[in-house]
Amino acid sequence: MTITHEDELDGLKTIGRIVANTMHAMAKAMEPGMTTRELDDIGRALLDQAGAISAPEASYDFPGTTCISVNEEIAHGIPGPRILAAGDLVNIDVSASKNGYYADTGASFRLGPVTPAVDQLCRDGKRAMQIGIAEVSANKPLANIGNAIGKFARKRGYTLIRNLASHGVGRALHEYPEEIATWPNRDTRRIHNGLVLTVEPFLSRGGHFANQARDGWTLHADPTAPVVQYEHTVVATHRGPIIVTLPG
């Protein structure tokens, strides 16, 4: 989507705030002994209350309202009977639509104390996203996003999952530009003013690719390694990025 009028930006900010509030409320509600289905039910209730529609459910018939991925699951985890435990690393990804506008956000949350290595991975994963977002500006190359993230990851000894990309969003969950690398690349396309996209690097301690599980949805790192993901929906302008997936 390309924003051309203020009312479009307002509509995007509305759904952006809804998905952000939903994700953070789910994270706050997490506790050991809860199933991922129970956590997803909280997300469903919050989206329903806000008049929003789950994007993965409506667009792709995903068997859940939100994607909840635990530990070895790095993305697209199906909510179900899995019981959360203290020390788990839980990724919550919430995307939804309202009045024809779509927004997408996600983050990895620690459920209680985790190892120092995982704690640092979470901090650096969020920083990697912020570094990518800083490269979102009208007339800049799309490649700047992945190249900046790649430089940060390489300097700190991390790897990046190279088949899970950022994407355009706004009037659909996935739209032009269909794939935006969050790893070093030579994409020759440029960011135009008003472009709506996600920035969502998958930072890892050794994983390079995502493999799909037998359920047809859940993804795991190959090679097996801890992975975190942090994601915002942003709008490119001549003055830099506007983040629309902020709670409020």
C-alpha positions in Angstrom: 0.0 0.0 0.0 1.1 3.6 -0.6 -0.4 6.2 1.6 -1.6 9.2 -0.4 -4.1 10.8 2.0 -4.2 11.6 5.8 -7.4 9.5 6.3 -5.5 6.4 5.0 -2.7 7.0 7.5 -5.4 7.4 10.2 -7.0 4.1 9.3 -3.6 2.4 9.3 -2.7 3.9 12.7 -6.1 2.6 14.1 -5.5 -1.0 13.2 -1.8 -0.6 14.1 -2.7 0.4 17.6 -5.2 -2.5 17.9 -2.7 -5.2 17.0 0.0 -3.6 19.2 -2.4 -3.4 22.2 -3.5 -7.0 21.6 0.1 -8.4 21.4 1.2 -6.6 24.6 -1.9 -7.6 26.5 -1.3 -11.2 25.5 2.3 -11.0 26.7 1.2 -9.5 30.0 -1.4 -12.3 30.5 1.1 -15.1 29.8 1.8 -17.4 32.8 3.3 -20.9 33.3 0.6 -23.6 33.0 -1.4 -21.7 30.4 -1.8 -23.3 27.0 -1.1 -21.4 23.8 -4.7 -21.9 22.8 -5.8 -20.1 26.0 -3.4 -17.3 25.2 -4.8 -17.1 21.6 -8.3 -16.9 23.0 -7.3 -13.7 24.8 -6.1 -12.3 21.5 -9.3 -13.3 19.8 -11.4 -11.6 22.5 -9.4 -8.4 22.2 -9.6 -8.2 18.4 -13.3 -8.9 18.5 -13.8 -6.2 21.1 -11.9 -3.7 18.9 -13.9 -4.7 15.8 -10.8 -6.2 14.1 -10.5 -9.4 12.0 -7.6 -11.8 12.3 -5.5 -11.5 9.1 -3.9 -15.0 9.0 -7.3 -16.6 9.7 -9.2 -14.6 7.2 -6.5 -14.5 4.5 -4.9 -17.9 4.7 -7.3 -20.0 6.8 -4.7 -20.2 9.5 -6.0 -22.4 12.4 -5.8 -19.7 15.0 -6.3 -16.0 15.6 -2.6 -15.2 16.3 0.7 -17.0 15.7 2.3 -18.2 18.9 5.7 -19.9 18.6 7.5 -21.4 21.6 11.2 -22.1 22.0 12.2 -24.3 19.0 9.2 -22.9 17.0 10.4 -19.7 15.4 7.2 -18.5 13.5 3.7 -19.5 12.5 3.1 -21.6 15.6 -0.4 -22.9 15.8 -2.2 -22.2 19.1 -3.1 -25.4 20.8 -2.6 -27.7 23.8 1.1 -26.8 24.3 1.6 -25.7 27.9 3.8 -22.7 28.6 6.5 -23.1 31.2 8.8 -20.7 33.1 11.9 -19.9 31.1 10.1 -20.3 27.7 10.8 -17.9 24.8 7.4 -17.1 23.3 6.9 -15.2 20.0 3.6 -13.6 19.6 2.7 -12.4 16.1 -0.6 -10.4 15.7 -1.9 -9.2 12.3 -5.4 -8.0 11.7 -7.6 -5.8 9.6 -10.3 -3.1 10.3 -12.2 -1.1 7.7 -10.0 -2.5 5.0 -6.6 -1.6 6.6 -4.1 -4.2 7.7 -1.2 -4.0 10.2 1.2 -6.6 11.4 3.4 -6.7 14.6 5.3 -9.3 16.5 7.8 -9.8 19.3 9.6 -12.4 21.3 8.9 -12.4 25.0 10.6 -14.1 27.9 8.3 -16.0 30.3 10.2 -15.5 33.5 13.9 -15.7 33.8 15.9 -17.0 30.8 19.6 -17.7 30.3 21.9 -14.6 29.8 22.5 -15.6 26.2 18.8 -15.7 25.4 18.2 -12.4 27.2 21.0 -10.8 25.2 19.6 -12.3 22.0 16.2 -10.7 22.8 17.8 -7.3 23.4 19.8 -7.5 20.2 16.8 -8.8 18.2 14.9 -5.7 19.1 17.9 -3.5 18.2 18.2 -5.2 14.8 14.6 -4.3 14.0 15.3 -0.7 15.1 18.4 -0.5 12.9 16.3 -1.7 9.9 13.5 0.7 10.6 16.0 3.6 10.6 16.7 2.8 6.9 13.1 3.2 5.9 12.9 6.6 4.1 11.6 7.7 0.7 14.0 7.3 -2.2 16.4 5.0 -0.2 17.2 1.6 -1.6 15.2 -1.3 -0.1 18.5 -3.1 0.2 19.6 -0.7 2.9 17.3 -2.4 5.4 18.9 -5.8 5.1 22.4 -4.5 4.7 22.2 -2.5 7.9 20.7 -5.4 9.8 23.3 -7.7 8.4 26.2 -5.5 9.4 24.8 -5.4 13.0 24.3 -9.1 13.1 27.8 -10.0 11.7 29.5 -7.6 14.1 27.9 -9.4 17.1 28.3 -12.9 15.8 24.7 -13.6 15.0 23.1 -15.2 11.9 19.8 -14.2 10.2 17.0 -16.5 8.9 17.2 -15.9 5.2 13.9 -17.2 3.9 11.6 -15.2 6.2 11.4 -11.7 4.8 9.7 -8.4 5.5 6.8 -7.5 3.2 4.4 -4.8 2.0 1.2 -4.5 3.9 -1.8 -2.1 4.2 -4.7 -3.2 2.0 -3.7 -6.9 2.4 -1.5 -8.8 4.8 1.1 -9.4 2.1 1.4 -7.1 -0.9 4.0 -5.2 -2.9 6.9 -5.3 -2.3 6.2 -9.0 -1.7 9.6 -9.8 -0.2 12.0 -7.4 1.5 15.3 -9.1 2.6 16.3 -8.5 6.2 19.8 -9.9 5.5 22.6 -8.6 3.2 21.3 -8.3 -0.4 21.5 -6.4 -3.7 17.8 -5.5 -4.2 17.8 -2.6 -6.7 14.3 -1.4 -5.9 13.8 1.9 -4.1 11.5 2.9 -1.3 8.8 5.4 -2.5 7.1 8.0 -0.4 4.1 6.6 1.5 5.1 2.9 1.1 3.8 0.7 3.9 5.9 -2.3 4.9 7.0 -4.4 7.8 10.5 -4.6 9.2 10.9 -8.0 10.9 14.4 -9.5 11.1 14.8 -13.0 12.5 18.0 -12.9 14.5 19.6 -16.2 15.6 22.5 -17.8 17.3 23.3 -20.1 14.4 20.1 -20.6 12.4 20.1 -19.7 8.6 16.8 -21.0 7.2 13.3 -21.8 8.4 11.9 -25.3 7.7 8.2 -26.1 7.8 6.9 -28.7 10.3 4.5 -31.5 9.3 1.5 -29.4 10.4 2.0 -27.3 7.3 2.5 -24.1 9.3 5.0 -24.1 12.2 8.5 -23.1 11.3 11.8 -24.3 12.9 15.4 -23.0 12.5 17.8 -24.9 10.3 20.3 -25.6 11.9 18.5 -25.8 15.2 19.3 -22.6 17.2 17.6 -19.9 19.3 15.8 -17.3 17.1 13.9 -14.1 18.0 11.8 -11.8 15.9 10.6 -8.3 16.4 8.3 -6.6 13.9 6.7 -3.2 13.3 4.5 -1.9 10.4 6.0 1.4 9.2 5.3 4.0 6.6 8.1 5.6 4.6 8.2 9.3 4.3 10.7 11.9 3.1 11.4 12.6 6.8 11.9 9.0 7.8 9.7 6.2 9.1 6.4 6.4 10.8 5.8 3.4 13.1 2.0 2.6 13.2 2.1 -0.5 15.4 2.6 1.3 18.7 0.4 0.6 21.8 -1.8 3.4 23.1 
